Amino acid sequence: MKKYQIITLSLATLAMANSCAPEQKAESTTAIKEKAIPVSVVPVIPYQKGIAIKSSGIVGSKKEVKLSFKIGGVIQEVFVREGSYVKKGQLLARLNSKEIDAQVIQAKAGLEKANRDLQRVDKLYRDTVATLEQVQDLSTAKEVAQANLEIAEFNRKYAEIYAPSSGRILQQFAERGEIVGPGSPVYFLATEDQAKVIRIGLSDKDVVKVVMNDEAMVRFDAYPGENFKARVSEIAAGANPQNGTYEIELSIDSKGFPLKNGFVGKVSLYPEARNNKVQVPLSALVEANQEAALVYALDSTGENVIPLNLKNYELGDSFMVVSGEQLLGKTQIVSDGAKYLNPDSKVKVHKEKVRTLSQK
């Protein structure tokens, strides 16, 4: 009898356990689901425009010319001043010509003597008194004298400075009575018939990112609130020996505003992104240092995350740019909620919070 009581009690206990099992399983499943961290994600898309390179430069004309004398001497006259408007062919300055005039007279006298000597010896040669060698030597002497006269006359011509084109004198470097050497600048002329440009200096690290026609935005204190579009029109082949930077010239769309030479502009240059670049919002960053930045990507199930250490990143105002290869083919990056994750975290994506990069 006692044996039957024990069996009956065991069956009752087993029945109670089975009746409770579904409830315990449901509670366990609920607990797992409650551990999923709510997050929002952004899709990975190509980034077409590079991080802005910030610099500043000075407005000038496309064609700016430093005017100088070919020879050295004492300045006799300066006919225009800094800021003056000049016309093409206008006389701007002149050297004292006494020395160069004397050189021209000397060269003419030398040529005349060479002609007389050649004529005399040529006559003697026809009379078989002089040799052919003497005739040839004097012919060479005449050619040398002729060349000396041409040099002297050429130098006299360039003892005066004429405006090569119409424009405005931006700077004047010398005054009347000063002694200047050959090629020493006297005037700095900006032509009026050329587009306005702004020139900036970039480091070797930045200049390699820039190509012709890259876009830029320029701002001037003279026109607050106005943005002027610009494009790269020239890139220096070598560095400036004085400061080690590479000069970049940008053509500016003035939008009808008078941009005067000498205006200082703040330039934001946007080199086109190359090498499969993608954009990641800063809100996705979990931690970062100079070596790498940690973000989380969704796996193929959409319920788990994969940590990605992104290297060689560039920082923008609200995003960073990295090479697409580092994302290992992942197309969704965790944005909101990323700071609460670890590699073992389960996540639940809020569909209504899925955002595109353009909404960032």
C-alpha positions as CSV (number, residue, x, y, z in Angstrom):
1,M,0.0,0.0,0.0
2,K,2.8,2.3,0.9
3,K,4.5,1.6,-2.5
4,Y,1.4,2.7,-4.4
5,Q,1.3,6.0,-2.4
6,I,4.9,6.8,-3.4
7,I,4.2,6.1,-7.1
8,T,1.0,8.2,-7.0
9,L,3.0,11.1,-5.4
10,S,5.7,10.9,-8.1
11,L,3.2,11.0,-10.9
12,A,1.6,14.0,-9.4
13,T,4.9,15.8,-9.0
14,L,5.8,15.1,-12.6
15,A,2.5,16.4,-13.8
16,M,3.0,19.6,-11.9
17,A,6.5,20.0,-13.4
18,N,5.2,19.5,-16.9
19,S,2.4,22.0,-16.4
20,C,4.9,24.6,-15.2
21,A,7.5,24.0,-18.0
22,P,5.8,26.1,-20.7
23,E,5.6,29.0,-18.3
24,Q,9.3,28.8,-17.4
25,K,10.3,28.5,-21.1
26,A,8.2,31.6,-22.0
27,E,9.8,33.5,-19.1
28,S,13.3,32.5,-20.3
29,T,12.5,33.6,-23.9
30,T,11.1,36.9,-22.7
31,A,14.3,37.5,-20.6
32,I,16.5,36.9,-23.8
33,K,14.4,39.3,-25.8
34,E,14.6,41.9,-23.1
35,K,18.4,41.8,-23.3
36,A,18.3,43.0,-27.0
37,I,19.6,46.6,-27.1
38,P,17.5,49.0,-29.2
39,V,19.6,50.8,-31.8
40,S,19.3,52.7,-35.0
41,V,21.5,52.2,-38.1
42,V,22.7,54.1,-41.1
43,P,23.6,52.5,-44.5
44,V,27.1,52.6,-45.8
45,I,27.2,54.7,-49.0
46,P,30.1,56.0,-51.1
47,Y,31.4,59.4,-50.1
48,Q,31.9,61.5,-53.2
49,K,33.3,64.7,-51.7
50,G,36.5,64.7,-49.6
51,I,37.2,66.4,-46.2
52,A,37.6,70.1,-46.7
53,I,41.1,71.5,-46.7
54,K,41.1,74.8,-44.9
55,S,43.5,77.6,-45.9
56,S,43.6,81.3,-46.7
57,G,45.0,83.3,-49.6
58,I,45.1,86.6,-51.3
59,V,43.0,87.7,-54.3
60,G,44.9,88.6,-57.5
61,S,44.6,88.6,-61.2
62,K,45.1,85.6,-63.3
63,K,48.0,87.4,-65.0
64,E,50.3,89.4,-62.7
65,V,53.5,90.7,-64.1
66,K,56.7,92.0,-62.3
67,L,58.1,94.7,-64.5
68,S,61.8,95.5,-64.5
69,F,64.7,96.8,-66.5
70,K,66.9,94.4,-68.4
71,I,70.1,96.2,-67.4
72,G,71.1,97.9,-64.2
73,G,71.5,101.6,-63.7
74,V,70.1,104.7,-62.0
75,I,66.4,105.4,-62.3
76,Q,65.9,108.7,-64.0
77,E,62.1,108.9,-64.1
78,V,59.1,107.1,-62.7
79,F,55.9,108.2,-64.5
80,V,53.2,106.3,-62.5
81,R,52.6,105.4,-58.9
82,E,51.2,102.5,-56.9
83,G,47.5,102.2,-57.5
84,S,47.6,103.9,-60.9
85,Y,45.7,102.6,-63.9
86,V,47.8,102.2,-67.0
87,K,47.2,101.5,-70.6
88,K,49.0,99.0,-72.8
89,G,52.2,100.5,-74.3
90,Q,52.3,103.4,-71.7
91,L,55.8,104.4,-70.6
92,L,56.2,103.7,-66.9
93,A,59.8,104.3,-66.0
94,R,63.2,105.1,-67.5
95,L,66.9,104.7,-66.6
96,N,69.5,107.4,-66.9
97,S,70.7,106.6,-70.5
98,K,74.2,108.2,-70.5
99,E,76.0,105.0,-70.0
100,I,74.0,102.9,-72.4
101,D,74.1,105.7,-75.0
102,A,77.8,105.7,-74.8
103,Q,77.9,102.0,-75.3
104,V,75.8,102.3,-78.4
105,I,78.1,105.0,-79.8
106,Q,81.1,102.8,-79.0
107,A,79.5,99.8,-80.7
108,K,78.7,101.9,-83.8
109,A,82.3,103.2,-84.0
110,G,83.6,99.7,-83.7
111,L,81.4,98.6,-86.6
112,E,82.5,101.5,-88.8
113,K,86.2,100.7,-88.1
114,A,85.6,97.0,-88.9
115,N,84.0,97.9,-92.2
116,R,86.9,100.2,-93.2
117,D,89.5,97.6,-92.3
118,L,87.7,94.9,-94.3
119,Q,87.4,97.1,-97.3
120,R,91.1,98.0,-97.3
121,V,92.3,94.4,-96.9
122,D,89.8,93.1,-99.4
123,K,91.3,95.5,-102.0
124,L,94.8,94.4,-101.1
125,Y,93.7,90.8,-101.4
126,R,92.5,91.4,-105.0
127,D,95.9,93.0,-105.7
128,T,97.5,89.8,-104.2
129,V,99.1,91.8,-101.4
130,A,97.0,90.5,-98.5
131,T,96.2,86.9,-97.7
132,L,92.8,85.2,-97.6
133,E,93.3,84.6,-93.9
134,Q,93.5,88.3,-93.3
135,V,90.3,88.9,-95.2
136,Q,88.5,86.1,-93.2
137,D,89.8,87.5,-89.9
138,L,88.5,91.0,-90.6
139,S,85.1,89.6,-91.9
140,T,84.8,87.9,-88.5
141,A,85.7,91.1,-86.7
142,K,83.0,92.9,-88.6
143,E,80.4,90.4,-87.6
144,V,81.4,90.7,-83.9
145,A,81.2,94.5,-84.2
146,Q,77.7,94.2,-85.7
147,A,76.6,91.9,-82.9
148,N,77.9,94.3,-80.2
149,L,75.9,97.1,-81.8
150,E,72.7,95.1,-81.8
151,I,73.3,94.2,-78.1
152,A,73.8,97.8,-77.1
153,E,70.7,99.0,-79.0
154,F,68.6,96.1,-77.5
155,N,69.7,97.1,-74.0
156,R,69.0,100.7,-74.7
157,K,65.4,99.7,-75.7
158,Y,64.9,97.9,-72.4
159,A,66.3,100.8,-70.4
160,E,62.6,101.9,-70.4
161,I,59.6,100.1,-69.0
162,Y,56.3,100.0,-70.9
163,A,53.1,98.4,-69.8
164,P,52.6,95.1,-71.6
165,S,48.9,95.3,-71.2
166,S,46.3,97.5,-69.5
167,G,45.8,97.1,-65.8
168,R,46.6,98.5,-62.4
169,I,49.9,99.0,-60.6
170,L,49.6,96.9,-57.4
171,Q,53.1,97.7,-56.0
172,Q,56.0,100.0,-56.7
173,F,59.3,98.8,-55.6
174,A,61.7,101.6,-56.6
175,E,61.9,105.4,-56.7
176,R,63.7,108.0,-58.9
177,G,67.4,108.1,-58.2
178,E,67.7,104.6,-56.9
179,I,70.2,102.2,-58.4
180,V,68.6,98.9,-59.6
181,G,70.2,95.7,-60.9
182,P,69.2,93.8,-64.0
183,G,65.8,92.2,-63.5
184,S,65.1,93.9,-60.1
185,P,61.3,94.5,-59.9
186,V,60.2,98.1,-60.2
187,Y,56.4,97.6,-60.6
188,F,53.9,94.8,-60.0
189,L,51.1,95.0,-62.6
190,A,47.8,93.2,-62.5
191,T,46.1,93.0,-65.9
192,E,42.4,94.0,-66.0
193,D,41.3,91.6,-68.7
194,Q,41.8,88.4,-66.7
195,A,39.6,86.6,-64.2
196,K,40.2,86.9,-60.5
197,V,42.0,84.2,-58.7
198,I,43.0,83.4,-55.2
199,R,46.3,81.6,-54.4
200,I,46.8,79.4,-51.3
201,G,49.7,77.3,-50.0
202,L,49.3,73.7,-49.1
203,S,51.5,71.1,-47.4
204,D,52.8,68.1,-49.3
205,K,50.2,66.0,-47.3
206,D,47.3,68.0,-48.7
207,V,48.5,68.9,-52.2
208,V,48.6,65.2,-53.3
209,K,44.8,65.1,-52.7
210,V,44.1,67.9,-55.1
211,V,43.5,67.7,-58.9
212,M,42.5,70.3,-61.5
213,N,38.9,71.5,-61.2
214,D,38.3,70.4,-57.6
215,E,35.7,72.6,-56.1
216,A,36.2,75.2,-53.3
217,M,34.2,77.8,-51.3
218,V,35.7,81.2,-50.5
219,R,34.5,83.7,-48.0
220,F,35.6,87.3,-47.6
221,D,35.3,89.6,-44.6
222,A,34.4,92.4,-47.1
223,Y,31.2,90.5,-48.0
224,P,29.9,88.7,-44.8
225,G,27.4,86.0,-45.4
226,E,28.4,85.5,-49.1
227,N,30.0,82.3,-50.4
228,F,31.9,82.4,-53.6
229,K,32.4,79.2,-55.6
230,A,35.9,78.5,-57.0
231,R,37.8,75.8,-58.9
232,V,41.4,74.7,-58.9
233,S,43.0,76.2,-62.1
234,E,46.7,75.6,-61.4
235,I,48.8,73.4,-59.2
236,A,52.5,74.2,-58.6
237,A,54.9,71.5,-59.7
238,G,57.4,72.3,-56.9
239,A,57.4,73.7,-53.4
240,N,58.0,77.4,-52.6
241,P,61.7,77.4,-51.3
242,Q,60.8,80.1,-48.8
243,N,58.1,78.2,-46.8
244,G,58.0,74.7,-48.3
245,T,54.3,74.9,-49.4
246,Y,52.8,74.2,-52.8
247,E,50.9,77.0,-54.4
248,I,47.4,76.3,-55.6
249,E,45.5,78.8,-57.8
250,L,41.7,78.9,-57.8
251,S,39.5,80.7,-60.2
252,I,36.7,82.5,-58.4
253,D,33.1,83.2,-59.6
254,S,32.7,86.8,-58.3
255,K,28.9,86.7,-58.7
256,G,29.2,90.3,-59.9
257,F,30.9,91.5,-56.7
258,P,34.0,93.7,-57.1
259,L,36.8,91.5,-55.8
260,K,39.8,93.7,-55.4
261,N,43.4,92.6,-55.5
262,G,44.7,92.0,-52.1
263,F,41.4,90.8,-50.5
264,V,42.1,88.0,-48.0
265,G,39.9,85.0,-48.5
266,K,39.2,82.0,-46.3
267,V,39.2,78.9,-48.5
268,S,37.5,75.5,-48.0
269,L,38.8,73.2,-50.7
270,Y,37.0,70.0,-51.4
271,P,39.1,67.4,-53.2
272,E,37.0,64.7,-54.8
273,A,37.1,61.5,-52.8
274,R,39.0,58.7,-54.5
275,N,40.0,55.1,-53.5
276,N,36.5,53.8,-52.5
277,K,35.8,56.2,-49.6
278,V,32.7,55.9,-47.4
279,Q,31.2,58.1,-44.7
280,V,30.6,57.1,-41.1
281,P,28.7,59.5,-38.7
282,L,30.5,60.4,-35.5
283,S,27.5,59.2,-33.5
284,A,28.5,55.7,-34.5
285,L,31.9,56.0,-32.7
286,V,32.3,54.0,-29.6
287,E,35.9,55.0,-29.0
288,A,38.8,56.4,-31.0
289,N,42.5,57.3,-30.8
290,Q,45.1,58.3,-33.3
291,E,45.5,54.7,-34.5
292,A,41.9,53.5,-35.0
293,A,38.2,54.2,-34.4
294,L,35.8,51.5,-33.1
295,V,32.3,51.2,-34.6
296,Y,29.8,48.3,-34.8
297,A,28.2,46.9,-37.9
298,L,25.2,44.6,-38.2
299,D,25.7,41.0,-39.3
300,S,23.6,39.3,-41.9
301,T,20.9,38.4,-39.3
302,G,20.4,41.9,-38.2
303,E,20.4,40.8,-34.6
304,N,24.1,40.6,-33.8
305,V,27.0,43.2,-34.1
306,I,30.5,42.9,-35.4
307,P,33.2,45.3,-34.1
308,L,35.2,47.1,-36.7
309,N,38.5,49.0,-36.0
310,L,38.8,51.6,-38.7
311,K,42.2,53.0,-39.4
312,N,43.6,56.0,-41.4
313,Y,40.3,57.9,-40.9
314,E,39.7,61.6,-41.7
315,L,37.5,63.6,-39.5
316,G,34.8,66.0,-40.8
317,D,32.4,68.2,-38.8
318,S,29.9,65.4,-38.1
319,F,31.4,62.4,-39.8
320,M,34.6,60.6,-40.6
321,V,35.7,59.1,-43.9
322,V,37.5,55.8,-44.3
323,S,38.3,53.3,-47.1
324,G,35.4,51.1,-47.9
325,E,37.5,47.9,-47.8
326,Q,37.7,48.2,-44.0
327,L,34.0,47.6,-43.6
328,L,34.4,44.0,-44.8
329,G,31.3,44.2,-47.0
330,K,29.0,45.3,-44.1
331,T,26.2,47.6,-45.3
332,Q,24.7,48.8,-42.0
333,I,26.5,50.7,-39.2
334,V,25.0,51.1,-35.8
335,S,24.5,54.8,-35.0
336,D,22.3,55.6,-31.9
337,G,22.9,53.1,-29.1
338,A,26.4,52.1,-30.3
339,K,28.0,53.3,-27.1
340,Y,26.1,50.7,-25.1
341,L,27.3,47.7,-27.1
342,N,30.0,45.1,-26.8
343,P,31.0,42.3,-29.3
344,D,28.4,39.9,-27.7
345,S,25.5,42.3,-27.6
346,K,22.2,41.4,-29.2
347,V,20.4,44.3,-30.9
348,K,17.0,45.2,-32.1
349,V,16.8,47.8,-34.8
350,H,14.1,50.4,-34.5
351,K,12.8,50.5,-38.0
352,E,11.3,54.0,-37.5
353,K,14.8,55.2,-36.5
354,V,16.7,53.9,-39.5
355,R,18.4,56.9,-41.0
356,T,20.3,57.7,-44.2
357,L,23.6,59.5,-44.1
358,S,22.0,62.5,-45.8
359,Q,19.7,62.9,-42.7
360,K,22.7,63.1,-40.5
